[in-house]
Amino acid sequence: MLTKEEKFSLQDLPKVKEELEQTIQFLEQLANSKGTISEDRYKQLENKYNTKISELKAKKEKIIDQFEEKKDELKIQQGTLQSRKQETSNNLKEITQLKGQSAISDEEYKQQSRQYNNQLREINRESSQINKDFEEIDFYFNAKGDVNFQTSKLKNKISTGTSVFKKLSLSKIFNWKIITLLILIILIPITLMIYKKNSNKISVEKYFEDFSNNPIFELVDYSPQTNEYFKWDKEKEIYRIRILEEDGGIEKFVYTPEFQTFENKSFSFEVDIKGIEESWGMSLGMTFVYNNYMHRNNSMHIYYNGTKDKFTFSDEVNSYDTGNNSLNLNIWYHISLKYNATKNTVDIFVTERDSGILVYQIDDVPFKPSAFNKIALGHRTNFLDGDTFSLHYDNILIQYIDSNKYTNKNQEMKQSDSANKRISKYKGSFFCFTD
């Protein structure tokens, strides 16, 4: 992190550049006015502007020199971190090979592995901070006027949603019907969004993500290690997560955007999950959180248990699972839950998405999740009894419902557009929820 003194000086650079530019313009305008004002007045203003220009140039150069030195220091630190990272990764690889050859004990392997993983995590955090410092320096070097780095980053996040439209070449659009359609595409989502001051909460009673576009998920207080990732797959329109086991209770979560708080109302939830890699002693899935508060509350949890190959559903009091060895890797599973707020019960259905085979069903069992307004994908790692876990996610849908309205495969009822879309996407969904 830049020091307070350095940060203040760097923030001052855009203002200095703007003031210097304005003063030079004043001097040029004064020269054009020569002959229309008295000689004494002209000399007085000319001296004033020249003096100010000299002072501002000196200040500008001083700030630039100071932070060019800072950039050089950061580059040296970056190179040192890269060397440390390579050395630590090699050490970790070496003890893993020794463990595979039974050349070291399990206890010694766990101890050294924990040490090297902690070192890698710290190196990643330091590297992330250096990248942020570079970004901040470059921002102020290139900016002019009264600007702020953090505010600019926030504005860039907000504008991301419209970036695709801005890239369109309007010169190629000459059909008024296309123009009308584009306007509707932009206006309809905007009408669904109500922004409160200093908040990006979406005031709707539904959250849906099919990953056809970048979901803009956010990593909080964690920098992935080498061979870990939290990423959107643009080609397959899914979301991929891969985590490594670490000791010490490491929160490895990516968060959805904040949506309207779900509380004291019946709701349905659906998601598709496919296991890619699993490990004994590890789990991976999702937790439903309120303002990033993760543990010791009654939030809903859904996890793929790598030890027993099963899905677990819990609210921190009640817990249900699909049974040992009920899951296989590389198969998409469709999970559907219906929570009845009147009775504080839940119905849970799990099917193989592509074949429609019913894997698990339980009805009307006790369940009571607390309020939530985000979904956190990932898990909290502990101990070193596992190594790697990887899941793919697709089609996340949560919405308020009338708890009396749901249907199975043999019933007919009016369905919302979103429900129709989901039923057509994967055959064999045994039931759906309606608005």
Beta strands, then each sheet from edge to edge (+ up, - down):
strand 1: 206-209
strand 2: 218-219
strand 3: 229-233
strand 4: 238-244
strand 5: 250-255
strand 6: 267-277
strand 7: 283-289
strand 8: 301-305
strand 9: 310-314
strand 10: 319-321
strand 11: 332-340
strand 12: 345-352
strand 13: 358-366
strand 14: 374-381
strand 15: 388-400
strand 16: 406-408
strand 17: 431-433
sheet 1: 1+ 15- 4+ 3-
sheet 2: 1+ 15- 6+ 11- 12+ 13-
sheet 3: 2+ 5- 14+ 7- 8+ 9- 10+
sheet 4: 16+ 17-
end
